[in-house]
Amino acid sequence: MRAYLKNKLKQKIKKQAVNKGLNIIVTLIMTLAPGGMVGKMVKLIGSRWVLQYMSKKMAK
């Protein structure tokens, strides 16, 4: 029982570490890419104005 809990805890910690690492890497790519280009594109695509514009175009 104890070994099972220890293994489960190790798996959970490893999963959290991988998620945290991926989060940091994605953040760095978005901010430090050439001029933060990736971040700017994500902001542009996610902006409400663009979404409204695209939905109006699709509705026509």
N, CA, C and O atoms as CSV, one atom per row, in Angstrom:
chain,resi,resn,atom,element,x,y,z
A,1,MET,N,N,0.828,-1.192,0.000
A,1,MET,CA,C,0.000,0.000,0.000
A,1,MET,C,C,0.872,1.256,0.000
A,1,MET,O,O,0.607,2.219,-0.719
A,2,ARG,N,N,1.923,1.218,0.830
A,2,ARG,CA,C,2.793,2.378,0.928
A,2,ARG,C,C,3.543,2.635,-0.377
A,2,ARG,O,O,3.689,3.781,-0.802
A,3,ALA,N,N,4.013,1.566,-1.004
A,3,ALA,CA,C,4.734,1.699,-2.272
A,3,ALA,C,C,3.803,2.243,-3.349
A,3,ALA,O,O,4.217,3.044,-4.187
A,4,TYR,N,N,2.546,1.808,-3.326
A,4,TYR,CA,C,1.557,2.285,-4.297
A,4,TYR,C,C,1.355,3.788,-4.149
A,4,TYR,O,O,1.337,4.517,-5.141
A,5,LEU,N,N,1.202,4.246,-2.916
A,5,LEU,CA,C,1.010,5.679,-2.678
A,5,LEU,C,C,2.249,6.477,-3.075
A,5,LEU,O,O,2.145,7.575,-3.621
A,6,LYS,N,N,3.416,5.913,-2.793
A,6,LYS,CA,C,4.662,6.591,-3.151
A,6,LYS,C,C,4.777,6.739,-4.667
A,6,LYS,O,O,5.166,7.796,-5.164
A,7,ASN,N,N,4.438,5.681,-5.397
A,7,ASN,CA,C,4.487,5.745,-6.860
A,7,ASN,C,C,3.470,6.737,-7.401
A,7,ASN,O,O,3.767,7.484,-8.332
A,8,LYS,N,N,2.273,6.751,-6.827
A,8,LYS,CA,C,1.246,7.699,-7.265
A,8,LYS,C,C,1.708,9.131,-7.033
A,8,LYS,O,O,1.507,9.998,-7.884
A,9,LEU,N,N,2.327,9.380,-5.883
A,9,LEU,CA,C,2.825,10.711,-5.562
A,9,LEU,C,C,3.924,11.125,-6.545
A,9,LEU,O,O,3.949,12.266,-7.006
A,10,LYS,N,N,4.825,10.203,-6.861
A,10,LYS,CA,C,5.888,10.492,-7.828
A,10,LYS,C,C,5.303,10.842,-9.191
A,10,LYS,O,O,5.752,11.786,-9.841
A,11,GLN,N,N,4.294,10.076,-9.625
A,11,GLN,CA,C,3.658,10.337,-10.917
A,11,GLN,C,C,3.008,11.713,-10.934
A,11,GLN,O,O,3.114,12.450,-11.915
A,12,LYS,N,N,2.335,12.052,-9.839
A,12,LYS,CA,C,1.653,13.345,-9.766
A,12,LYS,C,C,2.665,14.491,-9.808
A,12,LYS,O,O,2.453,15.484,-10.504
A,13,ILE,N,N,3.752,14.355,-9.070
A,13,ILE,CA,C,4.789,15.389,-9.043
A,13,ILE,C,C,5.433,15.532,-10.421
A,13,ILE,O,O,5.682,16.647,-10.879
A,14,LYS,N,N,5.703,14.407,-11.082
A,14,LYS,CA,C,6.300,14.444,-12.414
A,14,LYS,C,C,5.365,15.135,-13.405
A,14,LYS,O,O,5.805,15.937,-14.228
A,15,LYS,N,N,4.077,14.819,-13.319
A,15,LYS,CA,C,3.094,15.425,-14.218
A,15,LYS,C,C,3.016,16.934,-14.000
A,15,LYS,O,O,2.951,17.697,-14.964
A,16,GLN,N,N,3.023,17.364,-12.748
A,16,GLN,CA,C,2.987,18.793,-12.441
A,16,GLN,C,C,4.242,19.492,-12.953
A,16,GLN,O,O,4.165,20.606,-13.470
A,17,ALA,N,N,5.387,18.849,-12.813
A,17,ALA,CA,C,6.641,19.446,-13.277
A,17,ALA,C,C,6.636,19.609,-14.797
A,17,ALA,O,O,7.078,20.635,-15.314
A,18,VAL,N,N,6.142,18.609,-15.504
A,18,VAL,CA,C,6.080,18.688,-16.968
A,18,VAL,C,C,5.130,19.799,-17.385
A,18,VAL,O,O,5.445,20.578,-18.284
A,19,ASN,N,N,3.965,19.881,-16.740
A,19,ASN,CA,C,3.002,20.934,-17.073
A,19,ASN,C,C,3.586,22.315,-16.821
A,19,ASN,O,O,3.416,23.223,-17.635
A,20,LYS,N,N,4.268,22.476,-15.702
A,20,LYS,CA,C,4.876,23.761,-15.368
A,20,LYS,C,C,5.955,24.122,-16.387
A,20,LYS,O,O,6.042,25.268,-16.828
A,21,GLY,N,N,6.771,23.142,-16.756
A,21,GLY,CA,C,7.823,23.375,-17.744
A,21,GLY,C,C,7.255,23.776,-19.095
A,21,GLY,O,O,7.760,24.699,-19.733
A,22,LEU,N,N,6.209,23.088,-19.532
A,22,LEU,CA,C,5.580,23.434,-20.805
A,22,LEU,C,C,4.988,24.829,-20.756
A,22,LEU,O,O,5.075,25.582,-21.726
A,23,ASN,N,N,4.392,25.171,-19.635
A,23,ASN,CA,C,3.806,26.500,-19.475
A,23,ASN,C,C,4.879,27.575,-19.598
A,23,ASN,O,O,4.669,28.587,-20.267
A,24,ILE,N,N,6.008,27.367,-18.970
A,24,ILE,CA,C,7.111,28.337,-19.030
A,24,ILE,C,C,7.657,28.438,-20.452
A,24,ILE,O,O,7.927,29.537,-20.937
A,25,ILE,N,N,7.819,27.302,-21.119
A,25,ILE,CA,C,8.350,27.304,-22.489
A,25,ILE,C,C,7.411,28.042,-23.433
A,25,ILE,O,O,7.859,28.849,-24.247
A,26,VAL,N,N,6.113,27.772,-23.332
A,26,VAL,CA,C,5.143,28.444,-24.203
A,26,VAL,C,C,5.144,29.941,-23.936
A,26,VAL,O,O,5.078,30.737,-24.872
A,27,THR,N,N,5.219,30.329,-22.672
A,27,THR,CA,C,5.253,31.750,-22.331
A,27,THR,C,C,6.492,32.419,-22.921
A,27,THR,O,O,6.401,33.517,-23.471
A,28,LEU,N,N,7.637,31.770,-22.810
A,28,LEU,CA,C,8.866,32.339,-23.370
A,28,LEU,C,C,8.787,32.457,-24.887
A,28,LEU,O,O,9.235,33.451,-25.459
A,29,ILE,N,N,8.225,31.454,-25.534
A,29,ILE,CA,C,8.095,31.517,-26.994
A,29,ILE,C,C,7.193,32.675,-27.392
A,29,ILE,O,O,7.482,33.392,-28.351
A,30,MET,N,N,6.102,32.858,-26.658
A,30,MET,CA,C,5.154,33.917,-27.006
A,30,MET,C,C,5.741,35.305,-26.779
A,30,MET,O,O,5.421,36.238,-27.514
A,31,THR,N,N,6.590,35.448,-25.779
A,31,THR,CA,C,7.102,36.774,-25.456
A,31,THR,C,C,8.459,37.073,-26.086
A,31,THR,O,O,8.748,38.228,-26.399
A,32,LEU,N,N,9.294,36.057,-26.275
A,32,LEU,CA,C,10.657,36.298,-26.738
A,32,LEU,C,C,10.892,35.931,-28.196
A,32,LEU,O,O,12.002,36.092,-28.702
A,33,ALA,N,N,9.869,35.445,-28.870
A,33,ALA,CA,C,10.010,35.184,-30.303
A,33,ALA,C,C,10.276,36.527,-30.971
A,33,ALA,O,O,10.102,37.566,-30.333
A,34,PRO,N,N,10.688,36.539,-32.221
A,34,PRO,CA,C,11.017,37.819,-32.868
A,34,PRO,C,C,9.932,38.877,-32.657
A,34,PRO,O,O,8.872,38.841,-33.281
A,35,GLY,N,N,10.223,39.799,-31.778
A,35,GLY,CA,C,9.264,40.866,-31.477
A,35,GLY,C,C,8.019,40.369,-30.783
A,35,GLY,O,O,6.998,41.056,-30.793
A,36,GLY,N,N,8.074,39.191,-30.177
A,36,GLY,CA,C,6.876,38.641,-29.550
A,36,GLY,C,C,5.794,38.367,-30.588
A,36,GLY,O,O,4.602,38.495,-30.310
A,37,MET,N,N,6.223,37.990,-31.780
A,37,MET,CA,C,5.301,37.832,-32.906
A,37,MET,C,C,4.229,36.790,-32.620
A,37,MET,O,O,3.061,36.993,-32.950
A,38,VAL,N,N,4.620,35.682,-32.010
A,38,VAL,CA,C,3.643,34.633,-31.722
A,38,VAL,C,C,2.588,35.158,-30.760
A,38,VAL,O,O,1.395,34.923,-30.948
A,39,GLY,N,N,3.035,35.873,-29.724
A,39,GLY,CA,C,2.097,36.442,-28.762
A,39,GLY,C,C,1.164,37.446,-29.404
A,39,GLY,O,O,-0.024,37.495,-29.087
A,40,LYS,N,N,1.707,38.251,-30.310
A,40,LYS,CA,C,0.873,39.241,-30.990
A,40,LYS,C,C,-0.170,38.562,-31.866
A,40,LYS,O,O,-1.316,39.007,-31.928
A,41,MET,N,N,0.219,37.494,-32.540
A,41,MET,CA,C,-0.736,36.769,-33.384
A,41,MET,C,C,-1.839,36.142,-32.538
A,41,MET,O,O,-3.009,36.178,-32.918
A,42,VAL,N,N,-1.473,35.571,-31.396
A,42,VAL,CA,C,-2.478,34.970,-30.517
A,42,VAL,C,C,-3.429,36.040,-30.011
A,42,VAL,O,O,-4.639,35.818,-29.955
A,43,LYS,N,N,-2.899,37.193,-29.645
A,43,LYS,CA,C,-3.750,38.292,-29.188
A,43,LYS,C,C,-4.695,38.735,-30.291
A,43,LYS,O,O,-5.880,38.960,-30.045
A,44,LEU,N,N,-4.179,38.861,-31.495
A,44,LEU,CA,C,-4.986,39.312,-32.620
A,44,LEU,C,C,-6.100,38.320,-32.923
A,44,LEU,O,O,-7.255,38.706,-33.103
A,45,ILE,N,N,-5.750,37.052,-32.978
A,45,ILE,CA,C,-6.744,36.028,-33.287
A,45,ILE,C,C,-7.785,35.941,-32.176
A,45,ILE,O,O,-8.966,35.720,-32.442
A,46,GLY,N,N,-7.351,36.114,-30.941
A,46,GLY,CA,C,-8.262,35.986,-29.817
A,46,GLY,C,C,-9.046,37.238,-29.495
A,46,GLY,O,O,-9.925,37.211,-28.633
A,47,SER,N,N,-8.751,38.320,-30.161
A,47,SER,CA,C,-9.443,39.558,-29.811
A,47,SER,C,C,-10.910,39.492,-30.213
A,47,SER,O,O,-11.273,38.850,-31.199
A,48,ARG,N,N,-11.722,40.151,-29.451
A,48,ARG,CA,C,-13.162,40.117,-29.695
A,48,ARG,C,C,-13.501,40.755,-31.035
A,48,ARG,O,O,-14.405,40.291,-31.731
A,49,TRP,N,N,-12.792,41.803,-31.398
A,49,TRP,CA,C,-13.088,42.484,-32.648
A,49,TRP,C,C,-12.961,41.533,-33.829
A,49,TRP,O,O,-13.825,41.491,-34.704
A,50,VAL,N,N,-11.875,40.773,-33.844
A,50,VAL,CA,C,-11.648,39.836,-34.940
A,50,VAL,C,C,-12.716,38.750,-34.929
A,50,VAL,O,O,-13.226,38.368,-35.982
A,51,LEU,N,N,-13.056,38.253,-33.744
A,51,LEU,CA,C,-14.073,37.209,-33.658
A,51,LEU,C,C,-15.422,37.711,-34.148
A,51,LEU,O,O,-16.128,36.997,-34.860
A,52,GLN,N,N,-15.785,38.930,-33.776
A,52,GLN,CA,C,-17.051,39.499,-34.229
A,52,GLN,C,C,-17.026,39.691,-35.740
A,52,GLN,O,O,-18.002,39.376,-36.421
A,53,TYR,N,N,-15.931,40.198,-36.263
A,53,TYR,CA,C,-15.800,40.433,-37.702
A,53,TYR,C,C,-15.939,39.122,-38.473
A,53,TYR,O,O,-16.648,39.050,-39.476
A,54,MET,N,N,-15.255,38.092,-37.992
A,54,MET,CA,C,-15.304,36.802,-38.676
A,54,MET,C,C,-16.696,36.187,-38.599
A,54,MET,O,O,-17.159,35.592,-39.572
A,55,SER,N,N,-17.369,36.321,-37.460
A,55,SER,CA,C,-18.706,35.743,-37.335
A,55,SER,C,C,-19.691,36.462,-38.248
A,55,SER,O,O,-20.594,35.829,-38.795
A,56,LYS,N,N,-19.534,37.772,-38.422
A,56,LYS,CA,C,-20.403,38.509,-39.338
A,56,LYS,C,C,-20.156,38.063,-40.774
A,56,LYS,O,O,-21.100,37.916,-41.551
A,57,LYS,N,N,-18.887,37.846,-41.129
A,57,LYS,CA,C,-18.554,37.398,-42.482
A,57,LYS,C,C,-19.146,36.018,-42.758
A,57,LYS,O,O,-19.645,35.756,-43.853
A,58,MET,N,N,-19.089,35.140,-41.761
A,58,MET,CA,C,-19.605,33.785,-41.940
A,58,MET,C,C,-21.129,33.774,-42.004
A,58,MET,O,O,-21.718,32.922,-42.669
A,59,ALA,N,N,-21.767,34.717,-41.314
A,59,ALA,CA,C,-23.227,34.765,-41.281
A,59,ALA,C,C,-23.801,35.222,-42.617
A,59,ALA,O,O,-24.932,34.878,-42.959
A,60,LYS,N,N,-23.028,35.992,-43.368
A,60,LYS,CA,C,-23.531,36.510,-44.654
A,60,LYS,C,C,-23.547,35.468,-45.726
A,60,LYS,O,O,-23.942,35.752,-46.857
